[in-house]
Amino acid sequence: MIRFLFVSLPLLILFLIAIAFGAMNNTPVTVDFLAVQQQVSLALVAALFLALGFIIGVIAMLARQFLLGREIKKLRKQLVKTSTP
């Protein structure tokens, strides 16, 4: 129960801060994407870059976990080889 509170309470607070940020920053800004120029909300630009950073971070974390998992399997095989007579 305490773990649930330590995870969900900060997420709820972060979500409420994000909603407040989006409500206060709804002014349109011009964004240039190479040949395309588009006017979008400042909150949308911030949310898109936050989501992009989150996705890049998750991909980096999963890549590291995959490499560590492969290393653990290799080390376990070595341990089995050295421990059997």
C-alpha positions in Angstrom: 0.0 0.0 0.0 2.8 2.4 0.9 4.6 1.6 -2.4 1.4 2.4 -4.3 1.3 5.8 -2.5 4.9 6.5 -3.2 4.4 5.8 -6.9 0.9 7.1 -7.6 1.0 10.3 -5.5 4.0 11.9 -7.3 2.5 10.9 -10.6 -0.8 12.5 -9.7 0.9 15.7 -8.6 3.0 15.7 -11.9 -0.2 15.2 -13.9 -1.9 18.1 -12.1 1.1 20.4 -12.7 1.1 19.4 -16.4 -2.6 20.3 -16.7 -2.0 23.6 -15.0 1.0 24.3 -17.3 -1.0 23.4 -20.4 -3.9 25.7 -19.3 -1.6 28.6 -18.7 0.5 28.2 -21.9 -2.0 28.0 -24.7 -0.6 30.8 -26.8 0.2 29.8 -30.4 3.9 29.6 -31.4 5.3 29.1 -34.9 7.3 25.9 -35.3 9.5 25.3 -38.4 10.1 21.7 -39.5 12.5 22.0 -42.4 10.1 23.0 -45.2 6.8 23.1 -43.1 5.8 26.0 -40.9 3.0 25.3 -38.4 1.4 27.3 -35.6 0.7 25.1 -32.5 0.1 25.7 -28.8 3.1 26.1 -26.6 1.8 23.5 -24.3 1.5 21.0 -27.2 5.2 21.7 -28.2 6.3 21.1 -24.6 4.2 18.0 -24.3 5.6 16.6 -27.6 9.2 17.1 -26.6 8.5 15.7 -23.1 7.0 12.6 -24.7 9.9 12.3 -27.1 12.4 12.6 -24.3 10.5 9.9 -22.3 10.4 7.6 -25.3 14.2 8.0 -26.0 14.9 7.4 -22.3 12.8 4.2 -22.2 14.5 2.9 -25.4 17.9 3.6 -23.9 16.9 1.9 -20.6 15.5 -1.2 -22.5 18.7 -1.4 -24.6 20.8 -1.4 -21.5 18.6 -4.0 -19.8 18.9 -6.2 -22.9 22.7 -6.0 -22.8 22.8 -6.7 -19.1 20.5 -9.7 -19.5 22.8 -11.1 -22.2 25.8 -10.6 -20.0 24.1 -12.3 -17.0 23.3 -15.4 -19.2 26.9 -15.5 -20.4 28.2 -15.3 -16.9 25.8 -18.0 -15.7 27.0 -20.3 -18.4 30.6 -19.7 -17.4 29.7 -20.4 -13.8 28.0 -23.7 -14.6 31.1 -24.7 -16.7 33.5 -23.9 -13.9 31.5 -25.3 -11.1 30.9 -28.8 -12.7 33.7 -31.3 -12.1 
